[in-house]
């Protein structure tokens, strides 16, 4: 049990300091940067503008 607790504390402290250092270097958080990279070539294919979708449905 002590090994597990020790590993948990070490992992949390490393993650905290890594995140703090990352936040000082970048204006956007890591989630925003990862989502921007994952989109790739499909980024423009999907539209989440609900008002535009409703306007298109009303025109039919």
PyMOL Python script that loads the backbone (N, CA, C, O; Angstrom):
from pymol import cmd

cmd.read_pdbstr("""\
ATOM      1  N   UNK A   1       0.820  -1.191   0.000  1.00  0.00           N
ATOM      2  CA  UNK A   1       0.000   0.000   0.000  1.00  0.00           C
ATOM      3  C   UNK A   1       0.872   1.267   0.000  1.00  0.00           C
ATOM      4  O   UNK A   1       0.533   2.268  -0.630  1.00  0.00           O
ATOM      5  N   UNK A   2       1.986   1.199   0.710  1.00  0.00           N
ATOM      6  CA  UNK A   2       2.871   2.360   0.766  1.00  0.00           C
ATOM      7  C   UNK A   2       3.480   2.662  -0.598  1.00  0.00           C
ATOM      8  O   UNK A   2       3.631   3.827  -0.966  1.00  0.00           O
ATOM      9  N   UNK A   3       3.829   1.618  -1.352  1.00  0.00           N
ATOM     10  CA  UNK A   3       4.408   1.817  -2.681  1.00  0.00           C
ATOM     11  C   UNK A   3       3.409   2.502  -3.605  1.00  0.00           C
ATOM     12  O   UNK A   3       3.765   3.395  -4.374  1.00  0.00           O
ATOM     13  N   UNK A   4       2.140   2.066  -3.517  1.00  0.00           N
ATOM     14  CA  UNK A   4       1.097   2.662  -4.353  1.00  0.00           C
ATOM     15  C   UNK A   4       0.895   4.131  -4.004  1.00  0.00           C
ATOM     16  O   UNK A   4       0.819   4.977  -4.896  1.00  0.00           O
ATOM     17  N   UNK A   5       0.809   4.438  -2.723  1.00  0.00           N
ATOM     18  CA  UNK A   5       0.615   5.824  -2.285  1.00  0.00           C
ATOM     19  C   UNK A   5       1.808   6.679  -2.678  1.00  0.00           C
ATOM     20  O   UNK A   5       1.640   7.817  -3.114  1.00  0.00           O
ATOM     21  N   UNK A   6       3.006   6.141  -2.528  1.00  0.00           N
ATOM     22  CA  UNK A   6       4.214   6.882  -2.892  1.00  0.00           C
ATOM     23  C   UNK A   6       4.237   7.166  -4.396  1.00  0.00           C
ATOM     24  O   UNK A   6       4.535   8.283  -4.819  1.00  0.00           O
ATOM     25  N   UNK A   7       3.918   6.141  -5.202  1.00  0.00           N
ATOM     26  CA  UNK A   7       3.894   6.326  -6.658  1.00  0.00           C
ATOM     27  C   UNK A   7       2.827   7.338  -7.055  1.00  0.00           C
ATOM     28  O   UNK A   7       3.034   8.125  -7.979  1.00  0.00           O
ATOM     29  N   UNK A   8       1.706   7.326  -6.378  1.00  0.00           N
ATOM     30  CA  UNK A   8       0.630   8.278  -6.667  1.00  0.00           C
ATOM     31  C   UNK A   8       1.066   9.703  -6.350  1.00  0.00           C
ATOM     32  O   UNK A   8       0.828  10.616  -7.142  1.00  0.00           O
ATOM     33  N   UNK A   9       1.692   9.897  -5.218  1.00  0.00           N
ATOM     34  CA  UNK A   9       2.160  11.232  -4.824  1.00  0.00           C
ATOM     35  C   UNK A   9       3.239  11.724  -5.782  1.00  0.00           C
ATOM     36  O   UNK A   9       3.226  12.890  -6.175  1.00  0.00           O
ATOM     37  N   UNK A  10       4.163  10.862  -6.158  1.00  0.00           N
ATOM     38  CA  UNK A  10       5.220  11.256  -7.089  1.00  0.00           C
ATOM     39  C   UNK A  10       4.620  11.605  -8.455  1.00  0.00           C
ATOM     40  O   UNK A  10       5.016  12.598  -9.067  1.00  0.00           O
ATOM     41  N   UNK A  11       3.684  10.809  -8.930  1.00  0.00           N
ATOM     42  CA  UNK A  11       3.056  11.075 -10.224  1.00  0.00           C
ATOM     43  C   UNK A  11       2.266  12.373 -10.238  1.00  0.00           C
ATOM     44  O   UNK A  11       2.325  13.133 -11.204  1.00  0.00           O
ATOM     45  N   UNK A  12       1.533  12.623  -9.172  1.00  0.00           N
ATOM     46  CA  UNK A  12       0.765  13.869  -9.090  1.00  0.00           C
ATOM     47  C   UNK A  12       1.693  15.073  -9.037  1.00  0.00           C
ATOM     48  O   UNK A  12       1.432  16.082  -9.692  1.00  0.00           O
ATOM     49  N   UNK A  13       2.770  14.984  -8.268  1.00  0.00           N
ATOM     50  CA  UNK A  13       3.679  16.131  -8.166  1.00  0.00           C
ATOM     51  C   UNK A  13       4.397  16.392  -9.496  1.00  0.00           C
ATOM     52  O   UNK A  13       4.580  17.548  -9.878  1.00  0.00           O
ATOM     53  N   UNK A  14       4.800  15.344 -10.195  1.00  0.00           N
ATOM     54  CA  UNK A  14       5.434  15.529 -11.508  1.00  0.00           C
ATOM     55  C   UNK A  14       4.442  16.145 -12.485  1.00  0.00           C
ATOM     56  O   UNK A  14       4.794  17.065 -13.224  1.00  0.00           O
ATOM     57  N   UNK A  15       3.210  15.652 -12.497  1.00  0.00           N
ATOM     58  CA  UNK A  15       2.189  16.199 -13.388  1.00  0.00           C
ATOM     59  C   UNK A  15       1.859  17.647 -13.082  1.00  0.00           C
ATOM     60  O   UNK A  15       1.640  18.445 -13.993  1.00  0.00           O
ATOM     61  N   UNK A  16       1.826  17.985 -11.809  1.00  0.00           N
ATOM     62  CA  UNK A  16       1.531  19.358 -11.424  1.00  0.00           C
ATOM     63  C   UNK A  16       2.604  20.306 -11.928  1.00  0.00           C
ATOM     64  O   UNK A  16       2.294  21.337 -12.527  1.00  0.00           O
ATOM     65  N   UNK A  17       3.864  19.964 -11.689  1.00  0.00           N
ATOM     66  CA  UNK A  17       4.950  20.852 -12.111  1.00  0.00           C
ATOM     67  C   UNK A  17       5.094  20.891 -13.630  1.00  0.00           C
ATOM     68  O   UNK A  17       5.443  21.931 -14.189  1.00  0.00           O
ATOM     69  N   UNK A  18       4.831  19.770 -14.305  1.00  0.00           N
ATOM     70  CA  UNK A  18       4.854  19.769 -15.769  1.00  0.00           C
ATOM     71  C   UNK A  18       3.742  20.670 -16.311  1.00  0.00           C
ATOM     72  O   UNK A  18       3.974  21.443 -17.240  1.00  0.00           O
ATOM     73  N   UNK A  19       2.556  20.579 -15.751  1.00  0.00           N
ATOM     74  CA  UNK A  19       1.450  21.426 -16.192  1.00  0.00           C
ATOM     75  C   UNK A  19       1.688  22.893 -15.910  1.00  0.00           C
ATOM     76  O   UNK A  19       1.344  23.746 -16.728  1.00  0.00           O
ATOM     77  N   UNK A  20       2.271  23.200 -14.760  1.00  0.00           N
ATOM     78  CA  UNK A  20       2.564  24.587 -14.416  1.00  0.00           C
ATOM     79  C   UNK A  20       3.582  25.171 -15.376  1.00  0.00           C
ATOM     80  O   UNK A  20       3.433  26.310 -15.819  1.00  0.00           O
ATOM     81  N   UNK A  21       4.623  24.403 -15.705  1.00  0.00           N
ATOM     82  CA  UNK A  21       5.642  24.849 -16.651  1.00  0.00           C
ATOM     83  C   UNK A  21       5.046  25.034 -18.045  1.00  0.00           C
ATOM     84  O   UNK A  21       5.382  25.989 -18.746  1.00  0.00           O
ATOM     85  N   UNK A  22       4.158  24.115 -18.447  1.00  0.00           N
ATOM     86  CA  UNK A  22       3.502  24.212 -19.748  1.00  0.00           C
ATOM     87  C   UNK A  22       2.614  25.451 -19.807  1.00  0.00           C
ATOM     88  O   UNK A  22       2.556  26.119 -20.840  1.00  0.00           O
ATOM     89  N   UNK A  23       1.932  25.762 -18.727  1.00  0.00           N
ATOM     90  CA  UNK A  23       1.048  26.937 -18.688  1.00  0.00           C
ATOM     91  C   UNK A  23       1.840  28.236 -18.777  1.00  0.00           C
ATOM     92  O   UNK A  23       1.345  29.223 -19.321  1.00  0.00           O
ATOM     93  N   UNK A  24       3.055  28.249 -18.254  1.00  0.00           N
ATOM     94  CA  UNK A  24       3.881  29.451 -18.364  1.00  0.00           C
ATOM     95  C   UNK A  24       4.385  29.652 -19.788  1.00  0.00           C
ATOM     96  O   UNK A  24       4.576  30.789 -20.219  1.00  0.00           O
ATOM     97  N   UNK A  25       4.604  28.558 -20.526  1.00  0.00           N
ATOM     98  CA  UNK A  25       5.153  28.656 -21.870  1.00  0.00           C
ATOM     99  C   UNK A  25       4.105  28.985 -22.928  1.00  0.00           C
ATOM    100  O   UNK A  25       4.422  29.650 -23.914  1.00  0.00           O
ATOM    101  N   UNK A  26       2.870  28.538 -22.748  1.00  0.00           N
ATOM    102  CA  UNK A  26       1.835  28.670 -23.779  1.00  0.00           C
ATOM    103  C   UNK A  26       0.652  29.471 -23.258  1.00  0.00           C
ATOM    104  O   UNK A  26       0.305  29.408 -22.079  1.00  0.00           O
ATOM    105  N   UNK A  27       0.035  30.234 -24.177  1.00  0.00           N
ATOM    106  CA  UNK A  27      -1.157  30.991 -23.815  1.00  0.00           C
ATOM    107  C   UNK A  27      -2.390  30.095 -23.738  1.00  0.00           C
ATOM    108  O   UNK A  27      -3.230  30.267 -22.854  1.00  0.00           O
ATOM    109  N   UNK A  28      -2.500  29.135 -24.666  1.00  0.00           N
ATOM    110  CA  UNK A  28      -3.651  28.227 -24.669  1.00  0.00           C
ATOM    111  C   UNK A  28      -3.326  26.989 -23.847  1.00  0.00           C
ATOM    112  O   UNK A  28      -2.169  26.578 -23.756  1.00  0.00           O
ATOM    113  N   UNK A  29      -4.352  26.400 -23.252  1.00  0.00           N
ATOM    114  CA  UNK A  29      -4.080  25.204 -22.464  1.00  0.00           C
ATOM    115  C   UNK A  29      -3.856  23.995 -23.375  1.00  0.00           C
ATOM    116  O   UNK A  29      -4.098  24.062 -24.580  1.00  0.00           O
ATOM    117  N   UNK A  30      -3.400  22.911 -22.795  1.00  0.00           N
ATOM    118  CA  UNK A  30      -2.996  21.746 -23.570  1.00  0.00           C
ATOM    119  C   UNK A  30      -4.179  21.114 -24.304  1.00  0.00           C
ATOM    120  O   UNK A  30      -4.009  20.594 -25.407  1.00  0.00           O
ATOM    121  N   UNK A  31      -5.359  21.151 -23.719  1.00  0.00           N
ATOM    122  CA  UNK A  31      -6.530  20.553 -24.372  1.00  0.00           C
ATOM    123  C   UNK A  31      -6.869  21.301 -25.654  1.00  0.00           C
ATOM    124  O   UNK A  31      -7.159  20.677 -26.674  1.00  0.00           O
ATOM    125  N   UNK A  32      -6.838  22.612 -25.615  1.00  0.00           N
ATOM    126  CA  UNK A  32      -7.132  23.413 -26.796  1.00  0.00           C
ATOM    127  C   UNK A  32      -6.118  23.146 -27.898  1.00  0.00           C
ATOM    128  O   UNK A  32      -6.490  23.054 -29.067  1.00  0.00           O
ATOM    129  N   UNK A  33      -4.850  23.022 -27.546  1.00  0.00           N
ATOM    130  CA  UNK A  33      -3.820  22.755 -28.550  1.00  0.00           C
ATOM    131  C   UNK A  33      -3.969  21.368 -29.154  1.00  0.00           C
ATOM    132  O   UNK A  33      -3.794  21.207 -30.362  1.00  0.00           O
ATOM    133  N   UNK A  34      -4.287  20.366 -28.348  1.00  0.00           N
ATOM    134  CA  UNK A  34      -4.439  19.002 -28.867  1.00  0.00           C
ATOM    135  C   UNK A  34      -5.647  18.905 -29.782  1.00  0.00           C
ATOM    136  O   UNK A  34      -5.571  18.278 -30.838  1.00  0.00           O
ATOM    137  N   UNK A  35      -6.758  19.511 -29.396  1.00  0.00           N
ATOM    138  CA  UNK A  35      -7.962  19.472 -30.228  1.00  0.00           C
ATOM    139  C   UNK A  35      -7.713  20.168 -31.561  1.00  0.00           C
ATOM    140  O   UNK A  35      -8.204  19.711 -32.593  1.00  0.00           O
ATOM    141  N   UNK A  36      -6.968  21.253 -31.558  1.00  0.00           N
ATOM    142  CA  UNK A  36      -6.648  21.953 -32.806  1.00  0.00           C
ATOM    143  C   UNK A  36      -5.797  21.092 -33.725  1.00  0.00           C
ATOM    144  O   UNK A  36      -5.954  21.156 -34.944  1.00  0.00           O
ATOM    145  N   UNK A  37      -4.903  20.289 -33.169  1.00  0.00           N
ATOM    146  CA  UNK A  37      -4.055  19.429 -33.985  1.00  0.00           C
ATOM    147  C   UNK A  37      -4.802  18.206 -34.491  1.00  0.00           C
ATOM    148  O   UNK A  37      -4.559  17.758 -35.611  1.00  0.00           O
ATOM    149  N   UNK A  38      -5.697  17.664 -33.694  1.00  0.00           N
ATOM    150  CA  UNK A  38      -6.390  16.424 -34.053  1.00  0.00           C
ATOM    151  C   UNK A  38      -7.328  16.640 -35.230  1.00  0.00           C
ATOM    152  O   UNK A  38      -7.526  15.727 -36.031  1.00  0.00           O
ATOM    153  N   UNK A  39      -7.912  17.832 -35.353  1.00  0.00           N
ATOM    154  CA  UNK A  39      -8.864  18.100 -36.423  1.00  0.00           C
ATOM    155  C   UNK A  39      -8.304  17.841 -37.799  1.00  0.00           C
ATOM    156  O   UNK A  39      -8.967  17.231 -38.638  1.00  0.00           O
ATOM    157  N   UNK A  40      -7.109  18.290 -38.037  1.00  0.00           N
ATOM    158  CA  UNK A  40      -6.433  18.057 -39.308  1.00  0.00           C
ATOM    159  C   UNK A  40      -7.237  18.513 -40.507  1.00  0.00           C
ATOM    160  O   UNK A  40      -7.774  19.621 -40.519  1.00  0.00           O
ATOM    161  N   UNK A  41      -7.320  17.652 -41.523  1.00  0.00           N
ATOM    162  CA  UNK A  41      -8.002  18.017 -42.765  1.00  0.00           C
ATOM    163  C   UNK A  41      -9.520  17.974 -42.626  1.00  0.00           C
ATOM    164  O   UNK A  41     -10.218  18.516 -43.483  1.00  0.00           O
ATOM    165  N   UNK A  42     -10.045  17.361 -41.597  1.00  0.00           N
ATOM    166  CA  UNK A  42     -11.499  17.267 -41.415  1.00  0.00           C
ATOM    167  C   UNK A  42     -12.076  18.463 -40.688  1.00  0.00           C
ATOM    168  O   UNK A  42     -13.287  18.524 -40.475  1.00  0.00           O
ATOM    169  N   UNK A  43     -11.255  19.402 -40.309  1.00  0.00           N
ATOM    170  CA  UNK A  43     -11.717  20.516 -39.496  1.00  0.00           C
ATOM    171  C   UNK A  43     -12.825  21.312 -40.177  1.00  0.00           C
ATOM    172  O   UNK A  43     -13.777  21.724 -39.514  1.00  0.00           O
ATOM    173  N   UNK A  44     -12.725  21.534 -41.471  1.00  0.00           N
ATOM    174  CA  UNK A  44     -13.713  22.348 -42.160  1.00  0.00           C
ATOM    175  C   UNK A  44     -14.948  21.590 -42.626  1.00  0.00           C
ATOM    176  O   UNK A  44     -15.914  22.217 -43.060  1.00  0.00           O
ATOM    177  N   UNK A  45     -14.948  20.283 -42.553  1.00  0.00           N
ATOM    178  CA  UNK A  45     -16.068  19.493 -43.059  1.00  0.00           C
ATOM    179  C   UNK A  45     -17.280  19.508 -42.146  1.00  0.00           C
ATOM    180  O   UNK A  45     -18.411  19.378 -42.614  1.00  0.00           O
ATOM    181  N   UNK A  46     -17.060  19.665 -40.857  1.00  0.00           N
ATOM    182  CA  UNK A  46     -18.153  19.569 -39.892  1.00  0.00           C
ATOM    183  C   UNK A  46     -18.446  20.940 -39.324  1.00  0.00           C
ATOM    184  O   UNK A  46     -17.552  21.648 -38.862  1.00  0.00           O
ATOM    185  N   UNK A  47     -19.716  21.299 -39.367  1.00  0.00           N
ATOM    186  CA  UNK A  47     -20.134  22.608 -38.907  1.00  0.00           C
ATOM    187  C   UNK A  47     -21.010  22.446 -37.676  1.00  0.00           C
ATOM    188  O   UNK A  47     -21.998  21.712 -37.707  1.00  0.00           O
ATOM    189  N   UNK A  48     -20.659  23.123 -36.600  1.00  0.00           N
ATOM    190  CA  UNK A  48     -21.436  23.050 -35.368  1.00  0.00           C
ATOM    191  C   UNK A  48     -22.240  24.319 -35.115  1.00  0.00           C
ATOM    192  O   UNK A  48     -22.713  24.541 -34.000  1.00  0.00           O
ATOM    193  N   UNK A  49     -22.398  25.148 -36.132  1.00  0.00           N
ATOM    194  CA  UNK A  49     -23.169  26.379 -35.975  1.00  0.00           C
ATOM    195  C   UNK A  49     -24.646  26.019 -36.051  1.00  0.00           C
ATOM    196  O   UNK A  49     -25.185  25.839 -37.143  1.00  0.00           O
ATOM    197  N   UNK A  50     -25.293  25.916 -34.919  1.00  0.00           N
ATOM    198  CA  UNK A  50     -26.676  25.439 -34.858  1.00  0.00           C
ATOM    199  C   UNK A  50     -27.644  26.433 -35.496  1.00  0.00           C
ATOM    200  O   UNK A  50     -28.644  26.028 -36.089  1.00  0.00           O
ATOM    201  N   UNK A  51     -27.355  27.734 -35.379  1.00  0.00           N
ATOM    202  CA  UNK A  51     -28.243  28.730 -35.982  1.00  0.00           C
ATOM    203  C   UNK A  51     -28.231  28.620 -37.505  1.00  0.00           C
ATOM    204  O   UNK A  51     -29.277  28.727 -38.144  1.00  0.00           O
ATOM    205  N   UNK A  52     -27.064  28.410 -38.080  1.00  0.00           N
ATOM    206  CA  UNK A  52     -26.961  28.266 -39.528  1.00  0.00           C
ATOM    207  C   UNK A  52     -27.682  26.997 -39.991  1.00  0.00           C
ATOM    208  O   UNK A  52     -28.347  27.001 -41.027  1.00  0.00           O
ATOM    209  N   UNK A  53     -27.551  25.921 -39.228  1.00  0.00           N
ATOM    210  CA  UNK A  53     -28.238  24.680 -39.593  1.00  0.00           C
ATOM    211  C   UNK A  53     -29.754  24.853 -39.539  1.00  0.00           C
ATOM    212  O   UNK A  53     -30.466  24.352 -40.410  1.00  0.00           O
ATOM    213  N   UNK A  54     -30.247  25.553 -38.532  1.00  0.00           N
ATOM    214  CA  UNK A  54     -31.696  25.771 -38.426  1.00  0.00           C
ATOM    215  C   UNK A  54     -32.188  26.673 -39.556  1.00  0.00           C
ATOM    216  O   UNK A  54     -33.271  26.447 -40.096  1.00  0.00           O
ATOM    217  N   UNK A  55     -31.409  27.689 -39.920  1.00  0.00           N
ATOM    218  CA  UNK A  55     -31.793  28.553 -41.041  1.00  0.00           C
ATOM    219  C   UNK A  55     -31.875  27.755 -42.335  1.00  0.00           C
ATOM    220  O   UNK A  55     -32.792  27.962 -43.130  1.00  0.00           O
ATOM    221  N   UNK A  56     -30.924  26.841 -42.558  1.00  0.00           N
ATOM    222  CA  UNK A  56     -30.950  26.007 -43.752  1.00  0.00           C
ATOM    223  C   UNK A  56     -32.170  25.094 -43.768  1.00  0.00           C
ATOM    224  O   UNK A  56     -32.755  24.865 -44.827  1.00  0.00           O
ATOM    225  N   UNK A  57     -32.557  24.576 -42.621  1.00  0.00           N
ATOM    226  CA  UNK A  57     -33.737  23.715 -42.560  1.00  0.00           C
ATOM    227  C   UNK A  57     -35.022  24.503 -42.806  1.00  0.00           C
ATOM    228  O   UNK A  57     -35.958  23.984 -43.414  1.00  0.00           O
ATOM    229  N   UNK A  58     -35.076  25.743 -42.343  1.00  0.00           N
ATOM    230  CA  UNK A  58     -36.259  26.564 -42.535  1.00  0.00           C
ATOM    231  C   UNK A  58     -36.431  26.962 -44.000  1.00  0.00           C
ATOM    232  O   UNK A  58     -37.561  27.161 -44.447  1.00  0.00           O
ATOM    233  N   UNK A  59     -35.353  27.082 -44.747  1.00  0.00           N
ATOM    234  CA  UNK A  59     -35.428  27.485 -46.148  1.00  0.00           C
ATOM    235  C   UNK A  59     -35.985  26.381 -47.033  1.00  0.00           C
ATOM    236  O   UNK A  59     -36.469  26.662 -48.129  1.00  0.00           O
ATOM    237  N   UNK A  60     -35.930  25.148 -46.589  1.00  0.00           N
ATOM    238  CA  UNK A  60     -36.408  24.030 -47.423  1.00  0.00           C
ATOM    239  C   UNK A  60     -37.884  23.997 -47.515  1.00  0.00           C
ATOM    240  O   UNK A  60     -38.442  23.121 -48.177  1.00  0.00           O
TER     241      UNK A  60
END
""", "prot")
cmd.dss("prot")
cmd.show_as("cartoon", "prot")
cmd.util.cbc("prot")
cmd.orient("prot")
